[in-house]
Amino acid sequence: MRNLFATLYFLLSLIGCDGGATTFATRATVDGEDIVYGKARVQSGIVHFECVRSASGQCHYTVFPRECTSVDPSPASRPPACAPLPAERFALPAGTSRDVVGMTAAFELCVSHDARVMTIGCKEATVAHAAARASTADG
């Protein structure tokens, strides 16, 4: 389905239709040094994720659907439309980028320099919550 939307946006761009763009930037510094600096640009249904810098050498991205960001993050209280969370979770080496097709700007983005599991609001998941996610992903 994402590829269908990407093709549609591409065809519309050929005739001059442009849907605008939204840019997200996450930057954390300690003593003037970047710990993590990541960007995401949404345009025409394509999100361009870029890891500019990271102290660990990788930017770890967690993407949540925006409609799910105001709910209680515990799996038992999550509405069915918001399961499973997160929508996307991946890492990029510093200095690289990745495109994801078929997404809109309706998401919450968390970027970290390490692989810790994040919850809605970009908070570190508790051990019990992280274990529940891992067992849901495995099963």
C-alpha positions as CSV (number, residue, x, y, z in Angstrom):
1,M,0.0,0.0,0.0
2,R,2.9,2.4,0.8
3,N,4.3,1.8,-2.7
4,L,0.9,2.7,-4.3
5,F,0.8,6.0,-2.4
6,A,4.4,6.7,-3.3
7,T,3.7,6.1,-7.0
8,L,0.6,8.4,-6.7
9,Y,2.6,11.2,-5.1
10,F,5.3,10.8,-7.7
11,L,2.8,11.1,-10.6
12,L,1.2,14.1,-9.0
13,S,4.7,15.7,-8.6
14,L,5.3,15.3,-12.3
15,I,2.4,17.6,-13.1
16,G,3.5,20.2,-10.5
17,C,1.4,19.2,-7.4
18,D,3.5,19.4,-4.2
19,G,2.0,18.6,-0.8
20,G,4.4,20.8,1.2
21,A,6.9,19.4,3.8
22,T,7.3,19.0,7.5
23,T,10.7,18.7,9.1
24,F,11.5,17.2,12.6
25,A,14.9,17.7,14.2
26,T,16.2,16.1,17.4
27,R,19.4,17.2,18.9
28,A,20.9,16.5,22.4
29,T,24.2,17.9,23.6
30,V,26.3,17.5,26.6
31,D,29.1,20.1,27.3
32,G,28.7,21.5,23.8
33,E,29.1,18.1,22.1
34,D,26.4,16.4,20.2
35,I,25.2,13.2,21.8
36,V,22.6,12.7,19.0
37,Y,21.5,14.8,16.1
38,G,18.8,13.3,13.8
39,K,16.4,14.7,11.3
40,A,13.2,13.6,9.5
41,R,11.6,15.4,6.6
42,V,8.1,14.4,5.4
43,Q,7.1,15.3,1.9
44,S,4.6,13.8,-0.4
45,G,4.1,10.7,1.7
46,I,7.8,9.9,1.9
47,V,9.8,10.4,5.2
48,H,13.5,11.0,4.8
49,F,15.3,10.0,8.0
50,E,18.8,11.3,8.4
51,C,21.3,10.5,11.2
52,V,23.6,13.5,11.2
53,R,25.7,12.7,14.3
54,S,25.7,10.3,17.2
55,A,28.1,9.7,20.1
56,S,27.5,5.9,19.7
57,G,27.9,6.0,15.9
58,Q,24.2,5.3,15.4
59,C,20.8,7.1,15.7
60,H,18.1,4.9,17.1
61,Y,14.6,6.0,15.7
62,T,11.2,5.1,17.2
63,V,8.1,6.2,15.4
64,F,4.6,6.3,17.0
65,P,1.4,7.0,15.1
66,R,0.2,10.5,16.3
67,E,-3.4,9.2,17.1
68,C,-1.8,6.9,19.7
69,T,0.4,9.4,21.5
70,S,-2.3,10.5,23.9
71,V,-3.2,7.1,25.2
72,D,-1.8,5.2,28.2
73,P,1.2,3.3,26.8
74,S,0.6,0.1,28.7
75,P,-0.3,-2.8,26.4
76,A,-3.5,-3.7,28.3
77,S,-5.0,-0.2,28.0
78,R,-4.0,0.4,24.4
79,P,-6.9,0.7,21.8
80,P,-6.8,-2.0,19.1
81,A,-6.1,0.6,16.4
82,C,-2.8,1.5,18.2
83,A,-1.4,-2.1,18.5
84,P,1.3,-2.9,18.0
85,L,3.4,0.1,19.1
86,P,5.7,1.5,17.9
87,A,4.9,1.7,14.2
88,E,8.6,1.7,13.2
89,R,11.8,1.1,15.1
90,F,15.3,1.1,13.4
91,A,18.8,2.4,13.7
92,L,20.9,4.3,11.2
93,P,24.7,4.7,11.2
94,A,25.8,8.3,11.6
95,G,26.1,10.1,8.3
96,T,23.5,7.9,6.6
97,S,19.8,8.2,5.7
98,R,16.7,6.1,5.0
99,D,13.5,6.8,3.2
100,V,10.2,5.3,4.3
101,V,7.3,5.5,1.8
102,G,3.6,6.0,2.6
103,M,3.9,7.9,5.9
104,T,2.3,11.2,6.7
105,A,3.4,13.8,9.2
106,A,1.0,12.4,11.7
107,F,3.6,10.6,13.9
108,E,5.7,11.2,17.0
109,L,9.4,10.7,16.6
110,C,11.9,9.7,19.2
111,V,15.6,9.7,18.4
112,S,18.3,8.4,20.8
113,H,22.0,7.6,20.7
114,D,21.4,4.2,22.3
115,A,19.1,1.2,21.7
116,R,16.9,1.6,24.8
117,V,13.2,0.9,24.2
118,M,11.2,4.1,24.2
119,T,7.6,4.6,25.0
120,I,5.1,7.3,23.9
121,G,6.5,10.7,24.9
122,C,10.0,9.5,24.3
123,K,10.4,8.1,27.8
124,E,12.6,5.1,28.5
125,A,10.5,2.0,28.9
126,T,10.4,0.3,32.3
127,V,11.9,-3.2,32.4
128,A,8.4,-4.9,32.7
129,H,7.0,-2.8,29.8
130,A,10.0,-3.5,27.6
131,A,9.7,-7.2,28.3
132,A,6.0,-7.1,27.4
133,R,6.9,-5.5,24.1
134,A,9.6,-8.1,23.4
135,S,7.3,-11.0,24.0
136,T,4.6,-9.4,21.8
137,A,7.2,-8.9,19.0
138,D,8.4,-12.5,19.3
139,G,4.9,-14.1,19.3
